[in-house]
Amino acid sequence: MEGKKEEEQVMSEVHLGCPPGFSGSYVSHFTFSLPSTDMPDERSDDQLKMEMSSSQEIILDEDGDLLLTRRKNKNWRYLNYGFTIRHNITSSLGNVGLQVWRAALVLTEFIWHKSLTSSDFNDIIALELGAGTGLVGIALARVARTVFITDRGMEVLDNCGANVQLNSGLLKFHEPSIHIRELDWKEGWPPNLQTCDFSSQQSLYNNIHRPSKLAVGADFSCFKHKIEPKWEDPVCANGGKWTISCSRGKVDTWWLYTLLAMLGEQFDHGEEICGAVVNVRAKQEKISIWTKNGLDEAAQVSIGKQWKAILDYNDTIGFILHDDAKKHDRFAKSRYQI
């Protein structure tokens, strides 16, 4: 009988202050430096613009990934903010959440800048999916009302908790405002949508998340109880989806009308519907209705026609089977069109 194979180890790209050859858990001190707008500066406006422009140049590597450059101009006046983060220099593939990723550093700097220069994040309730070391959520907790830090695996979650403790004396947040939880798509947390009162259109309008307020790249779904928004769910496995494209100016209204139609049983074949998904993208948004039995043409066409009528949508829409989407990705062809 063969022995258990060792899990493949991957090395972090971020190992600030770590001794050469070190591979375990390490505590690093990350300093984020933001140009001060309060300190006097003797440089001319033209010189400031030129130096700021060169400092903000976007540099990518051969794979198209962002390269983070150190600041070069020592004459700039900076305000420095520090974070202490425990992270792994190497980890198994299943525990890469123990590592600090460059994307987390970029997002933390963005959040820190916005929190110091605007009120956009003040008193918000934020949910971080796949938080890793918790760096981003900790930064946001300085101004947010509540932050939910979520990931998978007790080792990763315990490390998040340790990092919250490490930074509790440095940031202006109360630890009870940070909640660390296991990321589980099967649970309606947070919030518990089953307890929401959607007895009226106004109540639904006040409680749903507006897609136009979500970050570009976000996917937001509303599915029936115990149905997961994924192809592998047994209820969705043999189904497909109708999809419409819309501008950001219309997405909030069309998303609301879609949810109202599903909850208000406005579809003749409503039992066929699993849920709806909205995809927020830079150029345009997409809203999809997922169904159970993709080969039931009559039911699918009925749902598509009624959906178009509800939205007063005049363009052609297509229905793609999940099986076809899995095989052909974005090249999958529509099984039905109306």
MIDRENBA-378198 format. One record per residue (C-alpha): x negated, y negated, z negated; residue number from 1; residue in three letters. Coordinates in nm, 3 decimals, decimal comma. Each point is the difference from the previous one (the first is absolute). Example, Ala and Ser with C-alpha at 12.3 -4.5 7.8 and 13.67 -1.06 7.14 Angstrom:
        xx        yy        zz     k     r
    -1,230     0,450    -0,780     1   ALA
    -0,137    -0,344     0,066     2   SER
//
This chain:
        xx        yy        zz     k     r
     0,000     0,000     0,000     1   MET
    -0,147    -0,329     0,106     2   GLU
    -0,058    -0,264    -0,260     3   GLY
     0,191    -0,323     0,002     4   LYS
    -0,142    -0,243     0,253     5   LYS
    -0,125    -0,331    -0,128     6   GLU
     0,206    -0,297     0,109     7   GLU
    -0,163    -0,226     0,255     8   GLU
    -0,149    -0,311    -0,161     9   GLN
     0,017    -0,343     0,160    10   VAL
    -0,209    -0,303    -0,094    11   MET
     0,144    -0,342    -0,066    12   SER
    -0,101    -0,295     0,216    13   GLU
     0,001    -0,217    -0,312    14   VAL
    -0,263     0,071    -0,265    15   HIS
    -0,083    -0,340    -0,148    16   LEU
    -0,286     0,014    -0,252    17   GLY
    -0,012     0,378     0,005    18   CYS
    -0,346     0,163    -0,037    19   PRO
    -0,131     0,183     0,310    20   PRO
     0,115     0,361     0,017    21   GLY
     0,274    -0,046    -0,259    22   PHE
     0,319     0,191     0,081    23   SER
     0,231    -0,010    -0,301    24   GLY
     0,235    -0,251    -0,159    25   SER
    -0,142    -0,350    -0,024    26   TYR
     0,112    -0,338    -0,133    27   VAL
    -0,062    -0,289     0,240    28   SER
     0,051    -0,372    -0,050    29   HIS
     0,156    -0,162     0,307    30   PHE
    -0,022    -0,377     0,037    31   THR
     0,240    -0,181     0,232    32   PHE
    -0,120    -0,347     0,096    33   SER
     0,248    -0,251     0,136    34   LEU
    -0,092    -0,350     0,124    35   PRO
     0,096    -0,262    -0,255    36   SER
     0,239    -0,269     0,117    37   THR
    -0,045    -0,210    -0,315    38   ASP
    -0,375    -0,057     0,000    39   MET
    -0,134    -0,300     0,199    40   PRO
    -0,185     0,083     0,321    41   ASP
    -0,240    -0,235     0,181    42   GLU
     0,018     0,175     0,338    43   ARG
     0,182    -0,160     0,292    44   SER
     0,337     0,133     0,117    45   ASP
    -0,156     0,127     0,324    46   ASP
    -0,270     0,188    -0,190    47   GLN
     0,256     0,153    -0,235    48   LEU
     0,216     0,118     0,291    49   LYS
    -0,301     0,152     0,179    50   MET
    -0,123     0,186    -0,309    51   GLU
     0,350     0,119    -0,090    52   MET
     0,057     0,124     0,355    53   SER
    -0,325     0,197     0,006    54   SER
     0,071     0,149    -0,343    55   SER
     0,342     0,123     0,114    56   GLN
    -0,125     0,171     0,316    57   GLU
     0,144     0,349     0,031    58   ILE
    -0,266     0,265     0,061    59   ILE
     0,089     0,360     0,086    60   LEU
    -0,215     0,312     0,019    61   ASP
    -0,012     0,240     0,295    62   GLU
     0,314     0,177    -0,128    63   ASP
     0,194    -0,324    -0,024    64   GLY
    -0,014    -0,011    -0,381    65   ASP
    -0,049    -0,329    -0,180    66   LEU
    -0,354    -0,081    -0,116    67   LEU
    -0,015    -0,206    -0,318    68   LEU
    -0,280    -0,254     0,003    69   THR
    -0,167    -0,161    -0,298    70   ARG
     0,031    -0,377    -0,024    71   ARG
    -0,304    -0,163     0,157    72   LYS
     0,030    -0,367    -0,091    73   ASN
    -0,120    -0,057    -0,355    74   LYS
     0,095    -0,369     0,015    75   ASN
     0,370     0,078    -0,027    76   TRP
     0,160    -0,051    -0,337    77   ARG
     0,173     0,319    -0,113    78   TYR
     0,217     0,112    -0,285    79   LEU
    -0,083     0,356    -0,103    80   ASN
     0,246     0,258    -0,135    81   TYR
    -0,110     0,339    -0,124    82   GLY
     0,160     0,345    -0,018    83   PHE
    -0,139     0,306    -0,175    84   THR
     0,097     0,319     0,181    85   ILE
    -0,080     0,363    -0,079    86   ARG
    -0,023     0,200     0,322    87   HIS
    -0,163     0,306     0,149    88   ASN
    -0,295    -0,016     0,235    89   ILE
     0,091     0,341     0,141    90   THR
     0,322     0,198    -0,029    91   SER
     0,193     0,283     0,158    92   SER
     0,239    -0,081     0,284    93   LEU
     0,291     0,050    -0,237    94   GLY
    -0,136    -0,261    -0,241    95   ASN
    -0,116    -0,276     0,233    96   VAL
     0,228    -0,227    -0,202    97   GLY
    -0,282    -0,010    -0,255    98   LEU
    -0,209    -0,200     0,247    99   GLN
     0,004    -0,372     0,072   100   VAL
     0,088    -0,067     0,363   101   TRP
    -0,106    -0,305     0,200   102   ARG
     0,364    -0,067     0,087   103   ALA
     0,074    -0,037    -0,373   104   ALA
    -0,272    -0,264    -0,029   105   LEU
     0,143    -0,197     0,293   106   VAL
     0,357     0,020    -0,134   107   LEU
    -0,112    -0,096    -0,352   108   THR
    -0,179    -0,307     0,131   109   GLU
     0,310    -0,098     0,199   110   PHE
     0,229     0,044    -0,302   111   ILE
    -0,239    -0,191    -0,224   112   TRP
    -0,021    -0,287     0,250   113   HIS
     0,379    -0,016     0,043   114   LYS
     0,063     0,013    -0,374   115   SER
    -0,236    -0,294    -0,055   116   LEU
     0,121    -0,215     0,288   117   THR
     0,374     0,074     0,017   118   SER
     0,296     0,131    -0,198   119   SER
     0,084     0,276     0,253   120   ASP
    -0,071     0,282    -0,245   121   PHE
     0,122    -0,169    -0,317   122   ASN
     0,246     0,207    -0,203   123   ASP
     0,045     0,266     0,272   124   ILE
     0,057     0,372    -0,058   125   ILE
    -0,260     0,193     0,200   126   ALA
    -0,043     0,369     0,082   127   LEU
    -0,345     0,116     0,116   128   GLU
     0,006     0,331     0,189   129   LEU
    -0,319     0,203    -0,014   130   GLY
    -0,168    -0,238    -0,245   131   ALA
    -0,327     0,193    -0,034   132   GLY
    -0,202    -0,172    -0,272   133   THR
     0,278    -0,253    -0,064   134   GLY
    -0,214    -0,300     0,097   135   LEU
     0,265    -0,168     0,218   136   VAL
     0,281     0,047    -0,252   137   GLY
    -0,215    -0,133    -0,283   138   ILE
    -0,078    -0,314     0,200   139   ALA
     0,368    -0,052     0,081   140   LEU
     0,102     0,046    -0,364   141   ALA
    -0,153    -0,336    -0,083   142   ARG
     0,305    -0,178     0,141   143   VAL
     0,262     0,270     0,070   144   ALA
     0,281     0,078    -0,241   145   ARG
    -0,042     0,377     0,034   146   THR
    -0,241     0,219     0,197   147   VAL
     0,051     0,372     0,063   148   PHE
    -0,329     0,176     0,077   149   ILE
     0,067     0,338     0,163   150   THR
    -0,211     0,285     0,136   151   ASP
    -0,026     0,380    -0,009   152   ARG
    -0,185     0,217    -0,254   153   GLY
    -0,060    -0,046    -0,372   154   MET
    -0,373    -0,062     0,042   155   GLU
     0,067    -0,296     0,230   156   VAL
     0,281    -0,134    -0,222   157   LEU
    -0,213     0,031    -0,315   158   ASP
    -0,273    -0,195     0,175   159   ASN
     0,251    -0,274     0,089   160   CYS
     0,096    -0,021    -0,366   161   GLY
    -0,364    -0,030    -0,101   162   ALA
    -0,051    -0,286     0,246   163   ASN
     0,303    -0,186    -0,134   164   VAL
    -0,156     0,025    -0,346   165   GLN
    -0,342    -0,111     0,128   166   LEU
     0,146    -0,319     0,144   167   ASN
     0,259    -0,083    -0,266   168   SER
    -0,226    -0,261    -0,161   169   GLY
    -0,098    -0,165     0,328   170   LEU
     0,335    -0,067     0,163   171   LEU
     0,310    -0,185    -0,109   172   LYS
     0,240     0,291     0,000   173   PHE
     0,181     0,193    -0,269   174   HIS
    -0,067     0,371     0,033   175   GLU
     0,370     0,093    -0,036   176   PRO
     0,056    -0,178     0,334   177   SER
    -0,211     0,267     0,173   178   ILE
     0,155     0,346     0,039   179   HIS
    -0,201     0,298     0,128   180   ILE
     0,207     0,278     0,155   181   ARG
    -0,032     0,311     0,213   182   GLU
     0,093    -0,074     0,362   183   LEU
     0,287     0,236     0,080   184   ASP
     0,221    -0,061     0,303   185   TRP
     0,260     0,239    -0,141   186   LYS
     0,079    -0,229    -0,291   187   GLU
     0,205    -0,317     0,032   188   GLY
    -0,256    -0,199    -0,195   189   TRP
    -0,039    -0,297    -0,005   190   PRO
     0,268    -0,115    -0,012   191   PRO
     0,273     0,253    -0,072   192   ASN
     0,216    -0,081     0,300   193   LEU
     0,269     0,244    -0,111   194   GLN
     0,096    -0,237    -0,281   195   THR
     0,036    -0,306     0,224   196   CYS
     0,349    -0,134     0,047   197   ASP
     0,061    -0,015     0,374   198   PHE
     0,374    -0,039    -0,032   199   SER
     0,009    -0,308     0,220   200   SER
    -0,184    -0,142     0,299   201   GLN
    -0,128    -0,288    -0,210   202   GLN
    -0,140     0,239    -0,262   203   SER
    -0,185     0,198     0,266   204   LEU
    -0,132    -0,318     0,160   205   TYR
    -0,137    -0,121    -0,333   206   ASN
    -0,169     0,331    -0,083   207   ASN
    -0,163     0,121     0,322   208   ILE
    -0,355    -0,086     0,099   209   HIS
     0,002    -0,228     0,304   210   ARG
    -0,233     0,139     0,270   211   PRO
    -0,112    -0,351     0,099   212   SER
    -0,154    -0,037    -0,346   213   LYS
    -0,201     0,323     0,026   214   LEU
    -0,363     0,009     0,107   215   ALA
    -0,080     0,077     0,363   216   VAL
    -0,056     0,374     0,032   217   GLY
     0,253     0,091    -0,270   218   ALA
     0,256     0,277     0,049   219   ASP
     0,314    -0,016    -0,215   220   PHE
     0,267     0,269    -0,016   221   SER
     0,343     0,064    -0,148   222   CYS
     0,100     0,369     0,000   223   PHE
     0,276     0,206    -0,153   224   LYS
    -0,064     0,154    -0,341   225   HIS
    -0,251     0,289     0,004   226   LYS
    -0,094    -0,056     0,367   227   ILE
    -0,360    -0,107     0,050   228   GLU
    -0,094    -0,238     0,284   229   PRO
    -0,228     0,246     0,178   230   LYS
     0,023     0,250     0,284   231   TRP
    -0,085     0,291    -0,231   232   GLU
     0,310    -0,044    -0,215   233   ASP
     0,229     0,299     0,074   234   PRO
     0,296    -0,230     0,062   235   VAL
    -0,192    -0,215     0,249   236   CYS
    -0,206     0,275     0,165   237   ALA
     0,241     0,072     0,289   238   ASN
     0,108    -0,357     0,048   239   GLY
    -0,117    -0,314     0,171   240   GLY
     0,044    -0,375    -0,003   241   LYS
     0,158    -0,290     0,184   242   TRP
    -0,225    -0,309     0,009   243   THR
     0,059    -0,366     0,080   244   ILE
    -0,257    -0,280     0,029   245   SER
     0,069    -0,343    -0,139   246   CYS
    -0,163    -0,333    -0,078   247   SER
    -0,087    -0,107    -0,352   248   ARG
     0,282    -0,254     0,016   249   GLY
     0,261     0,276     0,034   250   LYS
    -0,150     0,288    -0,197   251   VAL
     0,147    -0,098    -0,340   252   ASP
     0,355    -0,023     0,137   253   THR
    -0,021     0,318     0,208   254   TRP
    -0,155     0,195    -0,288   255   TRP
     0,280    -0,117    -0,230   256   LEU
     0,270     0,088     0,255   257   TYR
    -0,156     0,344     0,051   258   THR
     0,002     0,075    -0,375   259   LEU
     0,354    -0,132    -0,038   260   LEU
     0,118     0,221     0,286   261   ALA
    -0,159     0,310    -0,153   262   MET
     0,122    -0,067    -0,353   263   LEU
     0,342    -0,112     0,123   264   GLY
     0,048     0,317     0,205   265   GLU
     0,051    -0,190     0,325   266   GLN
    -0,140     0,287     0,210   267   PHE
     0,233     0,276     0,119   268   ASP
    -0,286     0,247    -0,045   269   HIS
    -0,139    -0,153    -0,318   270   GLY
    -0,073     0,345    -0,145   271   GLU
    -0,265     0,033     0,273   272   GLU
    -0,197    -0,302    -0,122   273   ILE
    -0,300     0,056    -0,230   274   CYS
    -0,100    -0,363    -0,048   275   GLY
    -0,158    -0,304     0,161   276   ALA
    -0,354    -0,135     0,034   277   VAL
    -0,128    -0,348     0,083   278   VAL
    -0,356    -0,043     0,132   279   ASN
    -0,150    -0,348    -0,047   280   VAL
    -0,255    -0,077     0,271   281   ARG
    -0,182    -0,310     0,125   282   ALA
     0,172    -0,026     0,340   283   LYS
     0,346     0,135    -0,079   284   GLN
     0,194     0,203    -0,253   285   GLU
     0,164     0,338     0,057   286   LYS
     0,300     0,149    -0,178   287   ILE
     0,080     0,371     0,029   288   SER
     0,290     0,221    -0,106   289   ILE
    -0,107     0,358    -0,076   290   TRP
     0,244     0,286     0,059   291   THR
     0,020     0,371    -0,084   292   LYS
     0,083     0,197     0,315   293   ASN
    -0,175    -0,149     0,299   294   GLY
     0,142     0,248     0,250   295   LEU
     0,361    -0,092    -0,085   296   ASP
     0,025    -0,245     0,288   297   GLU
     0,358    -0,108    -0,065   298   ALA
    -0,072    -0,096    -0,361   299   ALA
    -0,325    -0,179     0,082   300   GLN
     0,147    -0,199     0,288   301   VAL
     0,298    -0,098    -0,215   302   SER
    -0,232    -0,131    -0,274   303   ILE
    -0,211    -0,192     0,249   304   GLY
     0,299    -0,165     0,169   305   LYS
     0,160    -0,101    -0,329   306   GLN
    -0,329    -0,137    -0,131   307   TRP
    -0,045    -0,218     0,310   308   LYS
     0,355    -0,128    -0,039   309   ALA
    -0,054    -0,083    -0,369   310   ILE
    -0,313    -0,202     0,082   311   LEU
     0,139    -0,141     0,326   312   ASP
    -0,316     0,136     0,163   313   TYR
     0,000    -0,002     0,381   314   ASN
    -0,336     0,156     0,095   315   ASP
    -0,046     0,372     0,070   316   THR
    -0,105     0,212    -0,297   317   ILE
    -0,142     0,351    -0,005   318   GLY
     0,026     0,304    -0,225   319   PHE
    -0,322     0,199    -0,057   320   ILE
    -0,011     0,343    -0,164   321   LEU
    -0,241     0,027    -0,292   322   HIS
    -0,152     0,311     0,160   323   ASP
    -0,080    -0,199     0,315   324   ASP
    -0,145    -0,284    -0,205   325   ALA
    -0,228     0,242    -0,186   326   LYS
    -0,125     0,152     0,325   327   LYS
    -0,035    -0,310     0,215   328   HIS
    -0,022    -0,286    -0,252   329   ASP
     0,069    -0,335     0,172   330   ARG
     0,026     0,170     0,339   331   PHE
     0,310     0,196    -0,102   332   ALA
     0,295    -0,050     0,235   333   LYS
     0,355    -0,076    -0,104   334   SER
     0,238     0,297    -0,003   335   ARG
     0,304    -0,232     0,030   336   TYR
     0,037    -0,362     0,110   337   GLN
     0,296    -0,235    -0,027   338   ILE
//
